[in-house]
Every structure is written in structure tokens, then in C-alpha cells.
């Protein structure tokens, strides 16, 4: 991309910058580390590891499975959670939506409390 921009007569080669958001923000930082011709970088990587935030709300029994390298058992329980969640409903107006991230770990905790998810 930088080569293409530098070849354009209307582009000031000294002012080529890169911007990225979300996963693009993660990638732009990596790209800029190896591209010496950039004048600037604006990056917002967003959530790099969502599990870090979720981990604090998971039950200790589930965390022990993960820490003990019992990933197969952890994944079996984790993957069973969605079938115990209510069906997705049509989007509601933004003002009435609950935060997905604040309710999901709590629901996951209830679903994994005894390693067998309860019926909804």
C-alpha cells in the first residue's frame, strides 16, 4: 500500500500515515513496526483478549479446569452454554438493550456452576 501511495503524484510522501481500529488497530501497530516510511500511526486495537475480562466472572471450578490443562473438559462445558441460553430475539431499540458483556459472564457462571448447565 505504501509503495502504491508513494507512486501517486497527488500524495505527499512525507505525510503518509496509517490508521486502524479493532483488529485493524492491532494489525496497524505490527505493520508500522516494519514500515519505516510512515509519518504517523493512529491505532485503537479495541479488545485484544476478551477472555481476560471474562475470566474474573467464571466460577473457580471452571478456571481450575483451564489452569490444569484440562482443556477438553473445559471446552465441553464452555461449548454447551449456548444451547442453554434463550433464543436470540430481534434487536430492540438501543435505549432498551442491556450490555452483552456485563450479563454474559454472570449467565456463564450460572450455567457452569455444577459443570452441567441448568435449563433456562
C-alpha positions in Angstrom: 0.0 0.0 0.0 2.8 2.4 0.9 4.5 1.7 -2.4 1.3 2.4 -4.3 0.7 5.7 -2.4 4.3 6.9 -2.9 3.8 6.3 -6.7 0.8 8.7 -6.8 1.7 12.2 -7.8 -1.0 13.8 -5.6 0.3 12.1 -2.4 2.8 13.9 -0.2 5.3 11.0 0.5 6.3 12.7 3.8 2.8 12.6 5.2 1.6 9.0 4.7 0.0 7.7 7.9 -1.7 4.6 8.9 -4.9 4.3 11.0 -6.7 1.2 12.3 -9.5 0.2 14.7 -10.4 -3.1 16.4 -8.4 -5.9 14.8 -7.2 -3.4 12.2 -5.7 -1.4 15.1 -3.8 -4.5 16.2 -2.5 -5.1 12.7 -1.5 -1.5 12.0 0.8 -1.4 15.0 2.5 -4.6 13.7 2.7 -3.1 10.2 4.2 0.1 11.4 6.9 -1.7 13.3 8.3 -2.8 9.9 7.4 0.1 7.6 9.9 2.9 8.1 8.3 5.2 5.5 5.2 6.1 7.6 4.9 9.6 9.1 2.4 8.6 11.7 0.2 5.9 13.2 -3.2 6.0 14.9 -4.2 2.7 16.4 -7.1 1.6 18.6 -6.7 -2.2 19.0 -10.0 -2.5 20.9 -10.4 -5.7 22.8 -7.2 -7.8 22.3 -8.2 -10.6 24.7 -11.8 -10.7 25.7 -11.2 -13.7 27.9 -9.1 -11.6 30.3 -12.3 -9.7 31.2 -14.5 -12.7 31.3 -12.1 -14.7 33.5 -12.9 -12.7 36.6 -16.6 -13.8 36.4 -16.1 -17.5 35.7 -16.6 -20.0 38.5 -13.4 -21.3 40.2 -14.2 -24.9 39.2 -14.1 -23.9 35.5 -10.9 -21.9 35.9 -9.2 -24.8 37.6 -10.0 -27.0 34.6 -8.4 -24.4 32.4 -5.4 -23.9 34.6 -4.9 -27.7 35.0 -4.6 -28.1 31.2 -7.9 -30.0 31.2 -8.9 -28.1 28.1 -11.1 -30.8 26.6 -13.3 -30.8 29.7 -13.3 -27.0 29.8 -14.3 -26.8 26.1 -17.0 -29.4 26.5 -18.6 -27.3 29.3 -18.0 -23.9 27.6 -19.4 -25.1 24.3 -22.6 -26.4 26.0 -23.5 -23.0 27.4 -25.1 -21.5 24.2 -27.8 -24.2 23.9 -29.0 -23.3 27.4 -29.3 -19.6 26.6 -32.5 -18.0 25.4 -33.1 -17.8 21.7 -31.9 -14.7 20.1 -34.6 -12.1 19.6 -34.9 -9.3 17.1 -32.8 -6.3 18.0 -34.5 -3.9 20.4 -34.1 -0.1 20.3 -30.7 0.9 21.5 -32.1 2.5 24.7 -33.6 -0.8 25.9 -30.6 -3.0 25.2 -28.6 -4.5 28.1 -24.9 -4.7 27.9 -23.9 -8.0 26.5 -20.6 -8.1 28.2 -22.0 -7.4 31.7 -24.6 -10.1 31.5 -22.8 -12.9 29.7 -20.2 -13.8 32.3 -22.8 -13.9 35.0 -25.0 -16.2 32.8 -22.0 -18.3 32.0 -21.2 -18.6 35.7 -24.8 -19.8 36.4 -24.6 -22.2 33.5 -21.3 -23.7 34.6 -21.8 -23.8 38.4 -22.0 -27.5 38.6 -20.4 -28.4 35.3 -23.9 -29.3 34.0 -25.7 -26.2 32.7 -29.2 -25.8 34.1 -32.3 -25.5 32.0 -33.1 -21.8 31.2 
